[in-house]
C-alpha cells in the first residue's frame, strides 16, 4: 500500500504541466524574431524544427528553471503565477534584452558569464534550427514556461557568437 501511495504521489508531481501548443503563426513568429536579431549582427537565418520543439517540451514539462545540459542549446522563459499565456514576443524580448549587457569586442558580459547567454544563443552563428514549447505549470511558482532548443548549440567557451 505504501508503494502505491508513493507511485500516486509521483504521478501528481509529474503531471504539473499542461502543454499549450504553439499555432503555426506563433512558430513563424519565433523564427521571424530570431532571424531579425540574427540579421542585425550579420548571421544567417534559423528554421523551425519539430524535433527540437519536442525536446523543448520534454524539458518544459518538468517546470524547472534549471537548464538541462545536453547536445542542444536551450533558452528558458517563465512567468510567475497563473494567468500569463506567454507569447513568442514575451520570451524573445526577455532574451534579446540581454544584448545590452554583451560587449562583442571583448566577448564579455557585464552581468556575468550567464547574464547574456540567452542572447548569444539566439544569435549564435552556427545555429541553424530552433524549436520551442510552452506549458502551463502548477508548481515552483511558475505560471507558464517557454523553452526553446537550438542546434547546433551555441555558447561555446572562448568563442564569439558571431
C-alpha positions in Angstrom: 0.0 0.0 0.0 2.9 2.4 0.8 4.3 1.7 -2.6 1.0 2.6 -4.3 0.8 5.8 -2.3 4.4 6.7 -3.4 3.5 6.0 -7.1 0.4 8.1 -6.8 2.4 11.0 -5.2 4.9 10.8 -8.1 2.1 10.9 -10.6 0.7 14.1 -9.2 4.1 15.8 -9.2 5.0 14.8 -12.7 1.7 16.0 -14.2 2.0 19.5 -13.0 2.4 20.9 -16.6 -0.1 21.2 -19.4 1.1 21.7 -22.9 -0.1 24.9 -24.7 0.5 24.2 -28.4 2.0 26.9 -30.5 0.0 27.8 -33.5 1.6 27.9 -37.0 1.6 31.7 -36.7 3.4 31.6 -33.3 6.0 29.2 -34.7 6.6 31.5 -37.6 6.8 34.4 -35.2 9.6 32.7 -33.2 11.5 32.1 -36.4 11.0 35.7 -37.6 12.1 37.2 -34.3 15.2 35.0 -34.1 16.1 35.8 -37.7 15.6 39.6 -37.2 18.0 39.5 -34.3 20.4 37.3 -36.3 20.3 39.6 -39.4 21.1 42.6 -37.1 24.5 41.0 -36.4 25.1 39.5 -39.9 24.4 35.8 -39.3 22.2 33.5 -41.3 18.7 32.5 -40.5 17.3 29.6 -38.5 14.5 27.3 -39.4 11.8 25.6 -37.2 12.4 22.1 -36.1 9.6 19.9 -34.7 12.3 17.5 -33.3 13.8 20.4 -31.2 10.3 21.5 -30.2 9.6 18.0 -28.9 12.8 18.1 -26.9 11.9 21.6 -25.5 8.5 20.2 -24.5 10.2 17.4 -22.6 12.2 19.9 -20.5 9.4 22.5 -20.1 7.1 19.7 -18.8 9.2 19.5 -15.7 8.5 23.1 -14.8 12.1 23.6 -13.6 14.1 26.8 -14.0 17.4 24.9 -14.3 18.9 24.3 -17.8 19.4 20.7 -18.9 22.9 20.0 -20.2 23.0 18.1 -23.5 23.6 18.3 -27.2 21.2 21.2 -27.7 21.4 24.8 -26.7 18.5 26.0 -24.6 16.7 29.1 -23.6 14.0 29.3 -20.9 11.4 31.9 -20.1 8.8 31.7 -17.4 6.1 33.8 -15.8 5.1 33.8 -12.2 1.7 32.8 -11.1 -1.4 31.9 -13.1 -3.0 33.7 -15.9 0.0 34.5 -18.2 -0.2 32.9 -21.6 3.4 33.5 -22.7 3.9 34.6 -26.2 6.9 34.3 -28.6 7.3 38.1 -28.2 7.4 37.7 -24.3 10.2 35.2 -24.4 12.2 36.8 -27.2 12.1 40.3 -25.7 13.4 38.9 -22.4 16.3 37.1 -24.2 17.1 39.9 -26.6 17.2 42.5 -23.7 20.5 40.8 -22.7 22.2 42.3 -25.8 22.7 45.5 -23.8 25.0 43.5 -21.4 27.1 41.9 -24.1 30.3 43.5 -25.4 31.4 41.9 -28.7 35.0 43.4 -28.8 35.9 41.8 -25.5 33.4 38.9 -25.8 32.4 39.9 -22.3 29.1 40.0 -20.5 28.7 42.7 -17.8 26.2 40.6 -15.9 28.5 37.5 -15.6 29.0 34.6 -17.8 25.4 33.5 -18.0 24.0 37.1 -17.9 23.8 37.2 -21.7 23.8 33.6 -22.6 20.2 33.7 -23.8 21.0 36.5 -26.3 24.2 34.9 -27.5 22.4 31.6 -28.1 19.7 33.4 -30.2 22.5 34.9 -32.5 25.0 32.0 -32.4 26.4 31.9 -35.9 26.4 28.1 -36.4 22.9 27.6 -35.0 20.6 26.6 -37.9 17.4 25.2 -36.2 15.2 26.2 -33.3 12.2 24.5 -31.8 10.1 25.8 -28.8 7.4 24.6 -26.5 5.1 26.2 -23.9 3.5 24.6 -20.9 1.2 25.8 -18.1 2.9 24.9 -14.8 1.2 24.5 -11.4 4.3 24.4 -9.2 7.6 26.1 -8.3 5.8 29.5 -8.6 5.8 29.2 -12.4 2.7 30.0 -14.3 3.9 29.5 -17.9 7.2 28.2 -19.1 8.6 28.6 -22.7 11.6 26.5 -23.6 13.5 26.8 -26.9 16.1 24.3 -28.0 18.8 25.1 -30.6 21.0 23.0 -32.9 23.9 23.2 -33.2 24.2 24.5 -29.7 25.9 27.9 -29.0 27.8 29.5 -26.2 31.0 27.6 -26.7 33.6 28.7 -24.3 36.1 31.3 -25.6 34.2 31.7 -28.9 32.3 34.8 -30.1 28.7 34.2 -31.1 29.1 36.0 -34.5 
